[in-house]
């Protein structure tokens, strides 16, 4: 009886592990696709509007710098 429960628990754990691995792979692939899309978008924007992209990057850098260094006086 105890061995049957242990076997069933092991089977359930294996099934859960397999499902988790599938979910991880799907999420990983989705993230890679999203990053590829973002990279293509940014490259296109850089070719079409380099000044706007550079100004945006500089503005974001300034804001991040102010947030990080804001507590120093």
C-alpha positions in Angstrom: 0.0 0.0 0.0 2.8 2.5 1.0 4.8 1.4 -2.1 1.8 2.0 -4.3 1.4 5.5 -2.9 5.1 6.2 -3.3 5.0 5.0 -6.9 2.0 7.1 -7.7 3.7 10.2 -6.0 6.8 9.6 -8.1 4.7 9.3 -11.3 2.9 12.5 -10.5 6.2 14.3 -9.7 7.6 13.1 -13.1 4.4 14.3 -14.9 4.6 17.7 -13.1 8.3 18.0 -14.0 7.6 17.2 -17.6 4.9 19.8 -17.8 7.1 22.4 -16.1 9.9 21.7 -18.6 7.4 22.2 -21.5 6.1 25.4 -20.0 9.7 26.6 -19.5 10.6 25.9 -23.1 7.5 27.6 -24.4 8.2 30.7 -22.2 11.9 30.7 -23.3 10.9 30.5 -27.0 8.4 33.3 -26.5 10.9 35.5 -24.8 13.5 34.9 -27.6 10.9 35.8 -30.2 10.0 38.9 -28.4 13.6 40.0 -28.1 14.1 39.3 -31.7 11.1 41.4 -32.6 12.3 44.2 -30.3 15.7 44.2 -31.9 14.3 44.4 -35.4 12.0 47.3 -34.3 14.9 49.2 -32.8 17.1 48.7 -35.8 14.4 49.9 -38.1 13.8 53.0 -35.8 17.5 53.7 -35.7 17.7 53.7 -39.5 14.5 55.9 -39.9 15.0 58.3 -37.0 18.5 58.2 -35.5 18.2 61.6 -33.8 15.0 60.6 -32.0 16.4 57.3 -30.9 19.6 58.9 -29.6 17.6 61.6 -27.8 15.3 59.0 -26.2 18.3 56.9 -25.1 20.0 59.9 -23.6 16.8 60.9 -21.8 16.3 57.4 -20.4 19.9 57.4 -19.3 19.5 60.8 -17.6 16.4 59.6 -15.7 18.0 56.4 -14.6 21.1 58.3 -13.5 18.9 60.7 -11.5 17.0 57.9 -9.9 20.1 56.0 -8.9 22.1 59.0 -7.7 19.1 60.9 -6.3 19.8 59.9 -2.7 23.4 61.3 -2.7 24.1 64.8 -1.3 
